Amino acid sequence: MDKVKAKKHLGQHFLKDEGIARDIADTLSLQGYSKILEIGPGMGVLTKYLLAKDTETFVIEIDTESVEYLHAHYPKLEGHIISKDFLRYNLSEDFGDEEFAIIGNFPYNISTQIVFRTLEMRYRIPEFAGMFQKEVAERICEKKGSKAYGILSVLVQAFYTAEYLFTVDEHVFNPPPKVKSGVLRLRRKENYHLPVDERLFFSVVKMAFNQRRKTLRNSLKTYNLSDSLKEDVIFDLRPEQLSVEQFIDLTQKIAANGV
């Protein structure tokens, strides 16, 4: 097999620029873990640079044609190719309780779901790097006060330091996507346990941004806030005006209100 045909339903756009692939591989610090999981390796343009590093590289690929190609061209991956759907895969099967990094040129149609799955497994994933649609990468790394700042921004930055690294043009892919791409890196914070009920925190953030044009006093009505709590000045704000720390403070106040 010489090449894999990109499949639209899988959101495949194969990176063909070796320099960019090398740059993405080099975003990982390789500190504090010895294993890497690459999501959606395709024909292995990024994989080859990961295999050159002093780590154990696994790849997870749902496309059977790509899996066949990887078996044929990357003998170093023997025993390290996981032919499954990352979003439904039980990571303990191959990683046990070990920590590992995630990297990839992520299919744009599931990239946000990959981030949410990573957040669910944050205690296992100290570092995460890869390529997204540019506006999604920017949204993840955005700070308060912007229209792009939203649920993804707050939830990711509650647990990780997010850095937007560089932009990638359309022409370096086959087939070229209709949008530019952006590469980001997430490094887990030293203290990634929040001083609040984390499920309540996720709920508050999502509810606030689902009605982002409203003040928090109106968007969070379902929490049955007491009259005295509703007088707190934080409820005069809209969600994009709150930093991660302020969302944590807001969650603490709602919890103390007896939710």
PAMI-309455 format. One record per atom (N, C-alpha, C): residue in one letter; z, y, x. Coordinates in steps of 0.02 Angstrom, whole numbers, padded with zeros to 5 digits, always signed. Layout:
REM residues N
AZYX/...
END
This chain:
REM residues 259
M+00000-00060+00043/M+00000+00000+00000/M+00000+00062+00044/D-00052+00105+00036/D-00057+00165+00078/D-00018+00223+00049/K-00021+00232-00017/K+00013+00288-00048/K+00039+00269-00117/V+00087+00309-00140/V+00113+00301-00207/V+00085+00356-00251/K+00062+00339-00309/K+00036+00390-00355/K+00093+00424-00391/A+00095+00490-00388/A+00148+00529-00422/A+00144+00519-00497/K+00201+00507-00528/K+00204+00494-00599/K+00237+00553-00635/K+00201+00582-00681/K+00224+00642-00715/K+00288+00629-00754/H+00294+00570-00786/H+00352+00557-00828/H+00416+00549-00787/L+00409+00538-00721/L+00467+00535-00676/L+00479+00601-00640/G+00437+00650-00654/G+00445+00716-00622/G+00431+00714-00548/Q+00386+00670-00526/Q+00374+00662-00454/Q+00326+00715-00426/H+00348+00748-00373/H+00307+00793-00333/H+00325+00777-00261/F+00280+00743-00226/F+00296+00719-00159/F+00289+00774-00106/L+00343+00786-00070/L+00342+00835-00016/L+00298+00808+00040/K+00253+00850+00066/K+00209+00828+00120/K+00218+00868+00184/D+00264+00915+00185/D+00277+00956+00244/D+00334+00925+00285/E+00318+00898+00343/E+00368+00863+00384/E+00422+00911+00409/G+00404+00972+00424/G+00453+01021+00448/G+00506+01036+00396/I+00485+01043+00333/I+00533+01057+00280/I+00577+00996+00269/A+00547+00936+00272/A+00587+00874+00264/A+00641+00871+00318/R+00623+00887+00380/R+00671+00886+00435/R+00726+00938+00423/D+00707+00997+00399/D+00756+01050+00386/D+00805+01029+00331/I+00781+00995+00280/I+00825+00972+00226/I+00874+00920+00254/A+00848+00873+00293/A+00892+00822+00323/A+00945+00853+00366/D+00928+00908+00400/D+00975+00940+00446/D+01027+00983+00411/T+01022+00990+00344/T+01073+01031+00309/T+01140+00996+00306/L+01141+00930+00313/L+01204+00893+00309/L+01243+00900+00373/S+01309+00910+00367/S+01352+00916+00426/S+01370+00849+00456/L+01367+00796+00415/L+01385+00727+00436/L+01458+00722+00458/Q+01500+00765+00430/Q+01571+00765+00448/Q+01613+00736+00391/G+01655+00687+00409/G+01702+00659+00361/G+01676+00601+00320/Y+01616+00577+00336/Y+01588+00520+00300/Y+01537+00486+00346/S+01520+00424+00331/S+01473+00388+00373/S+01413+00360+00335/K+01410+00377+00270/K+01354+00351+00229/K+01321+00408+00190/I+01255+00401+00181/I+01215+00449+00144/I+01178+00411+00089/L+01174+00441+00030/L+01133+00414-00023/L+01078+00465-00039/E+01015+00444-00028/E+00959+00487-00047/E+00934+00467-00116/I+00927+00516-00159/I+00903+00504-00227/I+00829+00519-00231/G+00790+00472-00256/G+00718+00482-00265/G+00679+00491-00201/P+00681+00443-00155/P+00648+00451-00090/P+00572+00450-00093/G+00542+00425-00147/G+00469+00423-00151/G+00439+00382-00094/M+00400+00416-00051/M+00368+00382+00005/M+00406+00393+00071/G+00467+00421+00066/G+00510+00422+00125/G+00501+00479+00173/V+00470+00535+00152/V+00460+00590+00198/V+00526+00618+00224/L+00576+00621+00181/L+00643+00642+00202/L+00682+00584+00232/T+00671+00525+00206/T+00708+00466+00227/T+00703+00454+00302/K+00644+00463+00331/K+00634+00447+00402/K+00680+00490+00446/Y+00694+00552+00425/Y+00738+00595+00464/Y+00811+00578+00454/L+00828+00551+00396/L+00896+00528+00384/L+00910+00465+00425/L+00861+00421+00429/L+00869+00358+00467/L+00878+00371+00541/A+00857+00428+00565/A+00864+00445+00636/A+00934+00470+00653/K+00975+00482+00602/K+01042+00508+00613/K+01092+00451+00621/D+01150+00470+00647/D+01203+00421+00661/D+01244+00409+00598/T+01211+00387+00546/T+01244+00371+00482/T+01208+00311+00452/E+01238+00284+00399/E+01207+00229+00363/E+01173+00258+00301/T+01108+00251+00297/T+01070+00283+00243/T+01051+00232+00190/F+01067+00249+00127/F+01046+00211+00069/F+00997+00255+00030/V+00952+00224-00007/V+00908+00261-00052/V+00911+00229-00121/I+00906+00271-00172/I+00905+00245-00240/I+00842+00270-00274/E+00802+00225-00300/E+00735+00242-00326/E+00720+00200-00388/I+00701+00235-00442/I+00687+00201-00505/I+00614+00178-00509/D+00570+00209-00469/D+00499+00194-00471/D+00484+00131-00430/T+00462+00078-00464/T+00451+00014-00429/T+00396+00018-00377/E+00347+00060-00387/E+00293+00068-00338/E+00321+00099-00274/S+00365+00149-00282/S+00397+00180-00223/S+00441+00130-00187/V+00478+00089-00225/V+00521+00038-00195/V+00479-00010-00152/E+00422-00031-00178/E+00377-00075-00141/E+00353-00042-00077/Y+00336+00022-00082/Y+00312+00060-00023/Y+00367+00065+00030/L+00428+00080+00009/L+00484+00087+00056/L+00498+00021+00091/H+00496-00034+00054/H+00506-00100+00085/H+00454-00113+00139/A+00392-00092+00125/A+00337-00106+00171/A+00337-00062+00232/H+00361+00000+00226/H+00354+00049+00280/H+00419+00066+00317/Y+00477+00048+00289/Y+00540+00066+00320/Y+00585+00005+00327/P+00572-00037+00377/P+00613-00098+00387/P+00686-00082+00399/K+00702-00022+00424/K+00772-00003+00435/K+00811+00002+00369/L+00775+00007+00314/L+00808+00013+00249/L+00825-00055+00218/E+00809-00108+00253/E+00821-00174+00226/E+00894-00181+00203/G+00904-00200+00140/G+00972-00206+00113/G+01002-00140+00091/H+00964-00085+00097/H+00990-00019+00080/H+00947+00017+00028/I+00902-00020-00004/I+00861+00009-00058/I+00889-00013-00125/I+00911+00035-00164/I+00941+00021-00229/I+00889+00038-00282/S+00862-00013-00315/S+00808-00004-00364/S+00839+00005-00433/K+00870+00063-00444/K+00905+00076-00506/K+00901+00150-00524/D+00924+00167-00584/D+00927+00235-00608/D+00993+00266-00586/F+00992+00318-00546/F+01053+00349-00520/F+01100+00369-00577/L+01073+00392-00632/L+01115+00418-00686/L+01153+00362-00722/R+01131+00299-00713/R+01165+00243-00746/R+01194+00193-00697/Y+01190+00209-00633/Y+01209+00162-00581/Y+01284+00167-00565/N+01316+00110-00558/N+01387+00108-00538/N+01391+00109-00462/L+01408+00166-00434/L+01407+00176-00361/L+01454+00129-00324/S+01505+00105-00358/S+01553+00060-00325/S+01520-00005-00302/E+01462-00022-00332/E+01428-00083-00313/E+01409-00084-00239/D+01389-00026-00213/D+01367-00022-00143/D+01414+00018-00098/F+01456+00061-00128/F+01497+00105-00086/F+01572+00091-00092/G+01592+00047-00138/G+01663+00034-00146/G+01700+00099-00159/D+01752+00112-00120/D+01790+00174-00127/D+01774+00225-00072/E+01722+00211-00033/E+01705+00255+00024/E+01675+00321+00000/E+01684+00372+00041/E+01652+00436+00029/E+01582+00435+00059/F+01536+00473+00029/F+01468+00476+00053/F+01437+00542+00032/A+01383+00561+00066/A+01346+00622+00048/A+01287+00603+00004/I+01265+00651-00037/I+01205+00643-00077/I+01154+00694-00054/I+01091+00672-00050/I+01037+00716-00030/I+00974+00695-00067/G+00925+00740-00072/G+00863+00720-00103/G+00817+00778-00120/N+00754+00762-00130/N+00707+00808-00163/N+00709+00786-00236/F+00753+00817-00274/F+00770+00790-00340/F+00716+00801-00392/P+00702+00750-00433/P+00655+00760-00489/P+00681+00816-00533/Y+00640+00866-00546/Y+00664+00925-00581/Y+00687+00909-00652/N+00658+00857-00682/N+00676+00842-00751/N+00746+00812-00759/I+00777+00790-00705/I+00846+00764-00710/I+00893+00797-00660/S+00871+00851-00627/S+00911+00879-00573/S+00979+00905-00597/T+00982+00935-00656/T+01045+00960-00682/T+01092+00901-00698/Q+01064+00847-00725/Q+01105+00788-00739/Q+01133+00757-00675/I+01094+00760-00621/I+01118+00736-00556/I+01178+00776-00533/V+01176+00842-00543/V+01232+00884-00523/V+01294+00867-00565/F+01286+00859-00630/F+01344+00843-00672/F+01373+00775-00654/R+01330+00728-00637/R+01355+00662-00615/R+01393+00668-00549/T+01368+00710-00505/T+01403+00722-00441/T+01472+00752-00453/L+01477+00798-00500/L+01542+00828-00516/L+01590+00776-00542/E+01565+00728-00582/E+01608+00675-00607/E+01636+00633-00548/M+01597+00628-00494/M+01616+00586-00437/M+01636+00627-00376/R+01659+00688-00388/R+01672+00735-00333/R+01723+00708-00283/Y+01769+00665-00305/Y+01819+00637-00259/Y+01788+00590-00209/R+01724+00570-00221/R+01688+00525-00175/R+01635+00561-00134/I+01617+00623-00154/I+01559+00657-00125/I+01580+00722-00092/P+01592+00722-00026/P+01613+00783+00008/P+01556+00831+00022/E+01494+00807+00020/E+01437+00850+00036/E+01376+00829-00004/F+01337+00879-00023/F+01279+00868-00067/F+01226+00919-00046/A+01165+00897-00036/A+01111+00944-00017/A+01046+00921-00046/G+01001+00968-00059/G+00937+00947-00084/G+00897+01003-00116/M+00840+00982-00142/M+00791+01029-00169/M+00788+01025-00245/F+00788+01085-00275/F+00785+01093-00347/F+00729+01142-00364/Q+00713+01147-00427/Q+00674+01205-00450/Q+00713+01267-00429/K+00678+01317-00403/K+00710+01375-00373/K+00762+01408-00419/E+00744+01417-00481/E+00790+01453-00526/E+00854+01412-00540/V+00848+01346-00538/V+00907+01304-00547/V+00952+01308-00485/A+00922+01304-00426/A+00961+01311-00364/A+00997+01378-00361/E+00962+01431-00381/E+00992+01498-00381/E+01049+01501-00432/R+01040+01470-00490/R+01091+01472-00542/R+01155+01437-00517/I+01147+01381-00483/I+01205+01344-00458/I+01246+01387-00410/C+01211+01427-00369/C+01244+01466-00316/C+01261+01537-00338/E+01243+01556-00399/E+01251+01625-00421/E+01325+01645-00428/K+01338+01709-00419/K+01406+01736-00427/K+01411+01773-00494/K+01471+01789-00514/K+01482+01821-00579/K+01445+01888-00584/G+01430+01907-00646/G+01398+01971-00657/G+01323+01967-00667/S+01295+01908-00660/S+01223+01900-00665/S+01205+01860-00727/K+01145+01871-00754/K+01122+01832-00811/K+01112+01759-00793/A+01100+01746-00729/A+01089+01677-00706/A+01155+01639-00699/Y+01210+01675-00695/Y+01276+01645-00687/Y+01295+01610-00752/G+01312+01545-00747/G+01327+01509-00809/G+01369+01448-00798/I+01362+01400-00842/I+01403+01339-00841/I+01398+01304-00774/L+01336+01293-00750/L+01327+01258-00687/L+01360+01295-00630/S+01352+01361-00629/S+01381+01402-00575/S+01456+01392-00571/V+01490+01399-00627/V+01563+01396-00629/V+01589+01326-00613/L+01560+01275-00645/L+01586+01207-00636/L+01574+01183-00564/V+01516+01197-00536/V+01503+01176-00467/V+01549+01213-00419/Q+01553+01278-00427/Q+01592+01319-00379/Q+01667+01311-00386/A+01689+01279-00440/A+01760+01264-00446/A+01781+01212-00394/F+01734+01169-00375/F+01750+01113-00330/F+01714+01115-00263/Y+01658+01152-00260/Y+01617+01154-00200/Y+01601+01225-00180/T+01591+01235-00115/T+01561+01297-00090/T+01486+01288-00093/A+01452+01332-00129/A+01380+01325-00141/A+01341+01376-00101/E+01290+01353-00065/E+01248+01397-00024/E+01175+01386-00040/Y+01140+01439-00057/Y+01067+01436-00064/Y+01038+01445+00006/L+01000+01396+00030/L+00978+01396+00100/L+00908+01425+00110/F+00858+01399+00075/F+00791+01427+00084/F+00746+01407+00026/T+00690+01444+00020/T+00642+01435-00033/T+00582+01395-00007/V+00553+01353-00049/V+00496+01311-00030/V+00438+01326-00078/D+00379+01340-00050/D+00320+01356-00090/D+00289+01294-00123/E+00249+01307-00173/E+00220+01253-00213/E+00171+01210-00173/H+00134+01240-00127/H+00077+01204-00095/H+00098+01148-00048/V+00163+01141-00033/V+00184+01089+00014/V+00200+01023-00023/F+00183+01020-00087/F+00194+00959-00126/F+00127+00930-00150/N+00129+00866-00164/N+00072+00833-00195/N+00097+00791-00254/P+00078+00808-00316/P+00041+00868-00336/P+00087+00929-00333/P+00059+00989-00325/P+00102+01049-00322/P+00134+01063-00390/P+00199+01079-00390/P+00230+01099-00454/P+00207+01169-00473/K+00224+01190-00533/K+00203+01256-00556/K+00253+01311-00537/V+00308+01290-00504/V+00360+01338-00486/V+00380+01328-00413/K+00413+01378-00385/K+00440+01372-00318/K+00503+01329-00320/S+00522+01304-00262/S+00581+01262-00257/S+00633+01296-00212/G+00695+01275-00218/G+00748+01302-00178/G+00794+01247-00152/V+00814+01253-00089/V+00858+01203-00058/V+00929+01232-00054/L+00977+01193-00076/L+01047+01215-00074/L+01091+01162-00041/R+01151+01183-00025/R+01201+01137+00003/R+01267+01151-00031/L+01301+01096-00049/L+01369+01101-00077/L+01417+01066-00030/R+01471+01100-00012/R+01523+01069+00028/R+01588+01072-00011/R+01617+01014-00021/R+01677+01009-00063/R+01734+01050-00033/K+01769+01085-00077/K+01826+01125-00055/K+01883+01080-00033/E+01923+01105+00013/E+01979+01066+00039/E+02025+01046-00017/N+02039+01093-00062/N+02079+01076-00121/N+02033+01077-00181/Y+02008+01019-00200/Y+01960+01016-00255/Y+01992+00991-00319/H+02058+00992-00322/H+02094+00976-00384/H+02118+01041-00415/L+02100+01053-00476/L+02118+01117-00508/L+02189+01115-00534/P+02223+01173-00535/P+02292+01177-00560/P+02295+01182-00636/V+02247+01148-00669/V+02243+01148-00742/V+02216+01080-00764/D+02220+01067-00829/D+02188+01007-00857/D+02112+01017-00848/E+02081+00974-00807/E+02011+00984-00790/E+01964+00974-00849/R+01982+00929-00895/R+01940+00920-00954/R+01941+00983-00998/L+02000+01013-01003/L+02005+01076-01041/L+01965+01131-01006/F+01969+01134-00940/F+01931+01183-00901/F+01856+01177-00915/F+01830+01115-00912/F+01759+01104-00926/F+01742+01127-00997/S+01786+01111-01044/S+01774+01128-01114/S+01773+01203-01124/V+01820+01239-01094/V+01824+01312-01101/V+01761+01345-01072/V+01741+01323-01013/V+01682+01353-00980/V+01619+01342-01024/K+01610+01281-01047/K+01550+01266-01087/K+01551+01304-01152/M+01608+01307-01185/M+01612+01342-01250/M+01599+01416-01241/A+01626+01445-01187/A+01617+01516-01175/A+01544+01534-01164/F+01510+01495-01122/F+01440+01511-01106/F+01391+01490-01162/N+01412+01445-01205/N+01368+01427-01260/N+01361+01484-01310/Q+01406+01533-01306/Q+01401+01594-01346/Q+01410+01654-01299/R+01369+01656-01248/R+01380+01703-01193/R+01374+01776-01213/R+01343+01791-01269/R+01338+01862-01290/R+01402+01887-01323/K+01445+01840-01341/K+01508+01859-01374/K+01564+01869-01323/T+01614+01907-01343/T+01674+01911-01301/T+01711+01845-01307/L+01754+01832-01259/L+01792+01769-01260/L+01836+01764-01321/R+01858+01820-01347/R+01901+01819-01407/R+01864+01786-01465/N+01798+01797-01469/N+01759+01769-01523/N+01731+01700-01507/S+01710+01689-01444/S+01679+01625-01427/S+01729+01568-01423/L+01794+01585-01412/L+01845+01533-01403/L+01891+01528-01464/K+01868+01549-01522/K+01909+01549-01583/K+01935+01480-01600/T+01897+01428-01585/T+01917+01361-01606/T+01981+01337-01573/Y+02003+01372-01521/Y+02066+01353-01488/Y+02127+01380-01524/N+02115+01415-01581/N+02171+01441-01621/N+02220+01482-01579/L+02193+01532-01545/L+02234+01573-01501/L+02285+01613-01541/S+02344+01618-01514/S+02396+01658-01547/S+02377+01732-01546/D+02404+01770-01591/D+02389+01842-01594/D+02407+01876-01528/S+02464+01857-01499/S+02485+01889-01437/S+02438+01873-01380/L+02413+01810-01379/L+02366+01791-01325/L+02300+01827-01333/K+02277+01835-01394/K+02213+01868-01406/K+02214+01941-01384/E+02273+01969-01376/E+02279+02038-01353/E+02271+02044-01277/D+02272+01988-01242/D+02262+01988-01169/D+02193+02018-01153/V+02189+02063-01105/V+02127+02098-01090/V+02071+02051-01068/I+02088+01991-01043/I+02036+01945-01021/I+01990+01925-01079/F+02017+01927-01140/F+01977+01908-01199/F+01929+01962-01221/D+01933+02021-01189/D+01884+02074-01203/D+01819+02062-01164/L+01820+02016-01117/L+01763+02004-01073/L+01715+01953-01101/R+01654+01955-01074/R+01605+01902-01088/R+01607+01853-01029/P+01583+01792-01040/P+01593+01740-00988/P+01563+01757-00920/E+01506+01791-00918/E+01475+01805-00853/E+01515+01856-00812/Q+01565+01886-00843/Q+01608+01935-00807/Q+01667+01901-00772/L+01677+01836-00783/L+01735+01801-00755/L+01716+01762-00692/S+01756+01767-00641/S+01748+01725-00581/S+01775+01655-00597/V+01764+01609-00551/V+01792+01542-00559/V+01867+01545-00566/E+01898+01586-00523/E+01972+01592-00524/E+01996+01619-00591/Q+01958+01666-00620/Q+01977+01693-00685/Q+01969+01641-00741/F+01920+01597-00735/F+01912+01543-00784/F+01971+01495-00779/I+01994+01483-00719/I+02053+01440-00710/I+02114+01473-00743/D+02122+01538-00731/D+02177+01576-00761/D+02172+01575-00837/L+02111+01583-00863/L+02099+01581-00935/L+02119+01513-00964/T+02101+01460-00930/T+02117+01392-00953/T+02193+01382-00953/Q+02227+01407-00902/Q+02300+01401-00900/Q+02331+01436-00960/K+02305+01495-00978/K+02332+01532-01035/K+02320+01495-01101/I+02261+01466-01107/I+02247+01429-01169/I+02290+01366-01174/A+02301+01333-01117/A+02344+01274-01116/A+02415+01293-01135/A+02440+01349-01108/A+02508+01372-01124/A+02515+01392-01197/N+02458+01406-01228/N+02456+01426-01299/N+02467+01365-01343/G+02464+01305-01314/G+02478+01244-01351/G+02418+01204-01374/V+02361+01209-01338/V+02302+01170-01356/V+02314+01097-01342/
END
